[in-house]
């Protein structure tokens, strides 16, 4: 039955990946997959490589871009199954571990939406799997495998570093600490991880450590304590992990942590700390900052493994029959409605004609760019312009995706995002008129004071989804100017936006 459910849900994700147009960040990552850069300002290159894997099979289609996420989900489930099998030898616990992701919207549907987190998850779970193998076998060579997968995790997203406290506790709290501290294997594992992460280090050394400065601004931003951002964080976890699933997993983690630290059991320490520390960190950050919807995504698969193992451990630890039955009931209450909820959300986006959330709909808010592209094509035809300019990376990404190389597209500002990108087609830009597409009111940015182009209004176009107006865009003709692809680092055309529209304030100096 579990295999049939997983097969059906995999088909559901394939249909979703094929039917729903890319969101703006997905299109942005797709542009990365077309470049030969070692790394990128926003994230390491893992997501670009994952997309390149899918598009090599299915071409530049929505399924091709998202196919890596579908594979990542299946690999994650296989690893979770083997972790739980090795720790419990309990079929019911294995089934719970592989069905929990299917019952959480984060994974049951949204693993079909590519993001750096999706690229990181299978490697992060593989690192946990390697450390479980280490704990069971005592073979120090598993440290090297853990270092390999840790490096690949970091090569996908920087937040993989949040697993470091769990690995440190796994190494130092159990009674085996002195054995491993005297062994070369943990230190070799660190070197292996650094070697795997080296493309990011090399790129950053060549570009003034731009990624680390960018993420440093994001990590240290503080807009004052806000109950709204706390509510957003907790509400997102209930919505994306599950209204029943979240308490089930957190209670399982709490019991696993108690068991692990009380008895100094390495795997229980590892699994519980790997989730509870990032969960607490994001809660702390949510006091002053809105936590992104995918930021905590990497940690919950480990929580699913811990909750499944805890379910199998309770009878062995002498818990009452009533407590065990209650735990099984709540697990079932999380799985069945959770999977049904994922299916309902799938049907809402793929088959339903309604918009219940208005502009707040997470998919609808980034839909409808085909309307903008169609109007831009008409403007190109009317004016004889040969290229498209934008002033935000979302519009840039969607225009590149929708035009698929037929027309050069350039974001004329935030050039720090595009270091080491290939020539967009300057031979078709230089000396030719262009079309500017700007979301209102961004089209009135002060940046235009430093740009000598002549703008001639051509009209406006609305971006709508299911009858709801999402955004309005200005369409202008640009003449007498050629965009500068590599402005100086203190130029307003180089600086990048972070978080809620704030600008990076530091100059190159």
C-alpha positions in Angstrom: 0.0 0.0 0.0 2.8 2.4 0.8 4.5 1.7 -2.5 1.2 2.4 -4.3 0.7 5.6 -2.5 4.3 6.8 -3.3 3.8 5.8 -6.9 0.5 7.7 -7.2 2.0 10.8 -5.4 5.0 10.7 -7.7 2.7 10.8 -10.7 0.9 13.7 -9.1 4.2 15.6 -8.8 5.1 14.9 -12.4 1.7 16.3 -13.5 2.1 19.3 -11.3 5.6 19.9 -12.6 4.4 19.7 -16.2 1.2 21.7 -15.8 2.2 24.7 -13.7 4.3 27.5 -15.2 7.6 28.2 -13.5 7.7 30.5 -10.5 10.1 33.4 -10.8 12.8 31.9 -8.6 12.7 28.7 -10.6 13.2 30.6 -13.8 16.0 32.5 -12.2 17.8 29.3 -11.2 17.1 28.0 -14.7 19.1 31.0 -16.1 22.0 29.8 -13.8 21.9 26.4 -15.4 22.7 28.1 -18.8 25.9 29.6 -17.4 29.4 28.2 -16.8 30.0 30.1 -13.6 31.5 28.3 -10.6 29.0 29.8 -8.2 26.5 32.6 -7.9 25.8 35.6 -5.7 22.6 34.2 -4.1 23.4 30.5 -3.7 26.0 27.8 -4.5 25.7 26.1 -7.9 24.0 22.9 -6.8 20.5 23.9 -7.9 21.9 24.9 -11.4 23.4 21.5 -11.8 20.2 19.8 -10.7 18.2 21.7 -13.3 20.8 21.0 -16.0 20.4 17.3 -15.2 16.6 17.5 -15.8 16.8 19.7 -18.9 19.4 17.4 -20.4 16.7 14.7 -20.4 13.5 16.7 -21.0 14.8 19.9 -22.6 13.9 23.4 -21.5 10.4 22.5 -20.4 8.7 22.9 -17.0 9.1 19.2 -16.4 12.8 19.3 -17.4 13.5 22.2 -15.0 11.7 20.4 -12.1 12.6 16.8 -12.8 15.6 16.9 -10.5 13.2 17.7 -7.6 11.1 14.7 -8.3 14.2 12.5 -8.3 15.4 14.1 -5.1 12.1 13.2 -3.3 12.5 9.6 -4.2 16.1 9.4 -3.2 15.2 11.1 0.1 12.5 8.5 0.8 14.9 5.6 0.0 17.5 7.0 2.4 14.9 7.6 5.1 13.6 4.1 4.7 17.1 2.6 5.1 17.9 4.8 8.1 14.8 3.6 9.9 15.2 0.0 8.8 18.7 -0.1 10.2 17.7 1.5 13.5 14.4 -0.4 14.1 13.9 -3.4 11.8 10.3 -2.4 12.1 8.2 -2.4 8.8 5.6 -0.1 10.3 8.2 2.5 11.3 9.7 2.3 7.8 6.3 2.9 6.2 5.7 5.9 8.5 9.1 7.4 7.6 8.4 7.2 3.8 4.8 8.4 4.0 5.4 11.4 6.3 7.0 13.4 3.4 4.0 12.5 1.2 1.7 13.9 3.8 3.6 17.2 4.2 2.9 19.9 1.6 6.5 20.9 1.7 7.5 17.6 0.1 4.4 15.8 -1.1 3.8 18.6 -3.7 6.5 21.2 -3.4 9.5 18.9 -4.0 8.3 19.4 -7.6 9.2 23.1 -7.2 13.0 23.4 -7.7 14.9 25.4 -5.1 18.3 25.2 -3.5 16.7 23.4 -0.6 15.4 20.7 -2.9 18.9 20.1 -4.2 20.3 20.0 -0.7 17.8 17.6 1.0 19.0 14.3 -0.5 22.6 15.1 0.3 21.8 16.2 3.8 19.8 13.0 4.5 22.7 11.0 2.9 25.0 12.6 5.4 22.7 11.5 8.2 22.6 8.0 6.7 26.4 7.8 6.6 26.7 8.8 10.2 24.1 6.1 11.1 26.2 3.6 9.3 29.2 4.9 11.2 27.5 4.5 14.5 26.4 0.9 13.7 29.6 -0.3 12.2 32.3 1.6 14.0 34.1 1.9 10.7 35.8 5.3 10.6 35.7 5.4 6.8 32.0 6.4 7.0 33.2 9.8 8.3 34.6 10.3 4.8 31.2 9.5 3.2 29.6 11.9 5.7 32.2 14.6 4.7 31.4 14.0 1.0 27.7 14.4 1.4 28.2 17.4 3.8 30.2 19.1 1.1 27.6 18.4 -1.5 24.9 19.8 0.9 26.9 23.0 1.2 27.4 23.1 -2.5 23.6 23.3 -2.7 22.8 25.8 0.0 24.7 27.5 2.8 22.1 26.6 5.5 23.5 23.0 5.5 26.0 24.5 8.0 23.2 24.4 10.5 23.7 20.6 10.8 27.2 21.3 12.3 25.9 21.4 15.9 24.2 18.1 15.5 27.4 16.5 14.0 29.5 18.1 16.8 27.1 16.7 19.5 27.2 13.3 17.7 31.0 13.3 18.0 31.5 14.8 21.4 28.6 13.8 23.7 28.7 10.0 23.5 31.3 8.0 25.4 33.3 7.4 22.1 34.4 11.0 21.9 38.1 10.3 22.6 38.3 7.5 20.1 37.2 9.8 17.3 39.0 12.8 18.5 42.2 10.8 18.2 41.2 9.3 14.9 42.2 11.0 11.6 38.8 10.3 10.0 36.7 13.2 11.4 39.4 15.7 10.3 39.8 14.1 6.9 35.9 14.3 6.6 36.2 18.1 7.1 38.8 18.3 4.4 36.6 16.3 2.0 33.7 18.6 2.7 35.9 21.7 2.0 37.2 20.1 -1.2 33.6 19.5 -2.4 32.7 23.1 -1.4 35.8 24.5 -3.2 34.0 25.9 -6.3 32.1 28.3 -4.0 35.3 29.3 -2.2 37.2 29.9 -5.5 34.3 31.9 -7.0 34.0 34.0 -3.8 37.8 34.6 -3.6 37.6 35.9 -7.1 34.6 38.2 -6.4 35.4 39.8 -3.0 33.5 37.1 -1.1 30.3 38.5 -2.5 28.1 35.5 -1.6 29.2 35.6 2.1 28.6 39.3 2.3 25.2 39.0 0.7 24.2 36.2 3.0 25.7 38.1 5.9 23.4 41.0 5.3 20.4 38.7 5.1 21.4 36.8 8.3 22.0 39.9 10.3 19.1 42.0 9.1 16.9 43.2 12.0 13.6 45.1 11.5 12.5 45.1 15.2 10.4 42.5 17.0 7.2 41.6 15.2 4.4 39.3 16.3 3.4 39.0 12.7 6.7 37.5 11.6 6.6 35.0 14.5 3.1 34.1 13.4 4.2 33.7 9.8 6.9 31.3 10.8 4.8 29.1 13.0 1.9 29.2 10.6 4.0 28.2 7.7 5.4 25.2 9.5 1.8 24.1 10.4 0.7 24.6 6.9 3.6 23.1 5.1 4.5 20.3 7.5 1.0 19.6 8.6 -1.4 20.8 11.2 -1.3 17.4 12.9 2.1 16.3 11.5 4.0 19.2 13.1 3.1 18.4 16.7 3.6 14.6 16.0 7.1 15.2 14.7 8.1 17.8 17.4 6.9 15.4 20.1 8.9 12.6 18.6 11.9 14.8 18.4 11.6 15.8 22.0 11.4 12.2 23.1 14.3 11.3 20.9 16.4 14.2 22.3 15.6 13.1 25.9 16.5 9.5 25.1 19.7 10.5 23.3 21.2 13.0 25.8 20.1 10.9 28.8 21.7 7.7 27.6 24.4 9.4 25.3 23.1 7.4 22.3 24.8 8.9 19.2 22.1 8.5 16.6 19.3 9.8 18.8 21.5 12.9 19.6 22.3 13.4 15.9 18.7 13.1 14.6 17.1 15.3 17.3 19.7 18.0 17.3 19.7 18.2 13.5 16.1 19.5 13.7 15.7 21.2 17.0 18.7 23.5 16.7 17.7 24.9 13.3 14.0 25.1 14.4 15.0 27.2 17.4 17.3 29.4 15.3 14.6 30.2 12.8 12.2 30.9 15.6 14.7 33.4 17.0 15.1 35.0 13.6 11.3 35.2 13.2 11.2 37.6 16.1 12.6 40.3 13.8 12.5 39.0 10.3 10.1 37.1 8.0 11.5 33.6 7.6 11.3 32.4 3.9 8.9 29.6 3.2 11.6 27.2 2.1 14.3 28.1 4.6 13.4 25.4 7.2 12.6 22.8 4.4 16.0 21.1 4.8 15.5 19.9 8.4 12.2 18.2 8.5 13.1 14.9 6.7 15.5 14.1 9.5 12.6 14.9 11.9 10.4 12.3 10.0 13.1 9.7 10.6 13.4 10.5 14.3 9.6 10.4 14.7 9.3 7.0 13.0 12.2 5.6 15.0 10.6 6.9 18.2 7.4 5.1 17.4 9.3 1.8 17.2 11.3 2.5 20.3 8.3 3.2 22.6 7.3 -0.5 23.2 10.9 -1.4 23.9 11.2 1.3 26.5 8.1 0.1 28.4 5.6 2.8 27.6 2.0 2.0 28.4 -0.2 0.3 25.8 -2.5 3.3 26.0 0.3 5.7 25.2 1.6 3.6 22.3 -1.9 3.3 20.8 -2.4 7.0 21.2 0.9 7.7 19.4 -0.1 5.3 16.5 -3.5 7.0 16.3 -2.0 10.5 16.0 0.5 9.3 13.4 -2.4 7.9 11.3 -4.3 11.2 11.9 -1.3 13.0 10.5 -0.7 10.8 7.5 -4.2 10.2 6.0 -5.6 13.8 6.2 -2.1 15.1 5.3 -2.0 13.2 2.0 -5.6 14.2 1.3 -4.6 17.8 1.9 -1.7 17.6 -0.6 -4.1 16.1 -3.2 -6.6 18.9 -2.6 -4.0 21.6 -3.1 -2.8 19.8 -6.2 -6.3 19.8 -7.7 -6.8 23.4 -6.7 -3.8 24.5 -8.8 -4.1 22.1 -11.7 -7.8 21.7 -12.2 -9.8 24.3 -10.3 -10.7 27.7 -11.9 -11.0 29.7 -8.6 -8.7 32.0 -6.7 -9.5 31.9 -3.0 -6.4 33.9 -1.8 -6.3 36.8 -4.2 -2.9 38.4 -4.5 -1.6 36.4 -1.5 -1.8 33.1 -3.4 1.8 31.9 -3.6 1.5 30.4 -7.1 -0.9 33.0 -8.5 1.3 35.9 -7.3 4.0 34.7 -9.7 1.8 33.6 -12.6 0.7 35.4 -15.7 4.0 36.4 -17.1 2.9 35.0 -20.5 0.7 38.1 -20.8 3.7 40.4 -20.2 5.8 38.4 -22.7 3.1 38.6 -25.3 2.8 42.4 -25.0 6.6 42.7 -25.1 6.7 40.6 -28.3 4.1 42.9 -29.8 6.2 46.0 -28.8 9.3 44.4 -30.4 7.4 43.8 -33.6 6.0 47.4 -33.6 9.2 49.2 -33.0 11.8 47.0 -34.5 13.6 46.8 -31.1 16.0 43.9 -30.7 16.4 43.4 -27.0 14.6 43.6 -23.6 15.6 45.5 -20.5 14.3 45.0 -17.0 15.1 46.4 -13.5 14.3 43.4 -11.3 15.6 39.9 -11.4 12.1 38.2 -11.4 11.0 39.9 -14.6 14.4 39.3 -16.1 14.2 35.6 -15.3 10.7 35.1 -16.6 11.5 37.0 -19.8 14.6 34.8 -20.4 12.5 31.7 -19.7 9.6 32.7 -22.0 11.7 34.0 -24.9 14.2 31.1 -24.6 17.1 32.9 -26.2 15.1 34.4 -29.2 15.7 37.9 -27.8 18.5 39.1 -25.6 17.3 40.0 -22.1 19.3 42.2 -19.7 18.6 43.3 -16.2 20.3 46.7 -16.3 20.8 47.0 -12.6 21.8 44.6 -9.8 24.7 43.5 -12.0 26.3 41.9 -9.0 23.9 39.1 -9.5 25.3 38.3 -12.9 29.1 38.1 -12.4 30.6 35.5 -14.8 27.4 35.3 -16.9 28.0 34.8 -20.6 27.4 37.5 -23.2 23.6 37.9 -23.5 24.0 39.0 -27.2 25.6 42.4 -27.2 25.9 42.3 -31.0 22.1 42.4 -31.1 22.0 45.1 -28.4 24.7 47.6 -29.2 23.4 50.3 -31.5 19.8 49.0 -31.5 16.6 50.1 -29.8 15.3 48.1 -26.9 12.1 47.5 -24.9 12.0 48.2 -21.2 9.6 46.2 -19.0 9.1 47.5 -15.5 6.7 46.6 -12.8 5.0 49.6 -11.4 6.2 51.6 -9.4 9.7 50.2 -10.0 9.6 51.8 -13.4 10.1 55.2 -11.7 13.3 54.1 -9.8 15.9 56.8 -9.1 18.3 54.5 -11.0 17.1 56.0 -14.2 18.8 59.3 -13.2 22.2 57.6 -13.8 21.1 56.0 -17.2 21.3 58.2 -20.3 18.7 56.2 -22.3 15.7 57.9 -23.9 12.4 56.3 -22.8 9.4 56.5 -25.0 6.1 55.2 -23.5 4.5 52.4 -25.4 1.7 51.4 -23.0 1.0 49.1 -20.1 0.2 45.5 -19.6 -1.5 43.8 -16.6 -0.5 40.5 -15.2 -3.5 38.5 -14.0 -4.2 35.1 -12.6 -7.7 33.7 -12.6 -9.3 37.1 -12.9 -7.3 38.8 -10.2 -4.9 41.7 -11.1 -1.5 40.8 -9.7 0.7 43.6 -11.1 0.8 46.3 -13.8 3.9 46.7 -16.0 5.1 49.7 -18.0 6.4 49.1 -21.5 8.9 51.7 -22.9 11.1 52.0 -25.9 14.8 52.6 -25.1 17.1 54.4 -27.5 20.5 56.1 -27.5 22.0 53.8 -24.9 23.8 50.4 -24.4 23.6 48.7 -21.0 26.8 48.2 -19.1 27.2 44.6 -18.1 30.2 45.1 -15.7 29.7 48.5 -13.9 32.1 49.3 -11.0 31.3 47.8 -7.7 30.3 51.1 -6.2 27.9 51.9 -9.0 24.2 51.8 -8.1 23.8 49.5 -11.2 26.0 46.9 -9.5 24.4 46.8 -6.0 21.9 44.1 -5.3 18.7 44.2 -3.3 18.3 42.0 -0.2 15.3 41.0 1.9 12.5 43.6 1.9 13.8 45.7 -0.9 16.7 47.1 1.1 20.0 47.8 -0.8 23.4 46.4 0.1 24.9 49.5 1.7 28.6 48.4 1.7 30.8 49.6 -1.0 33.7 47.6 -2.4 36.0 49.4 0.0 
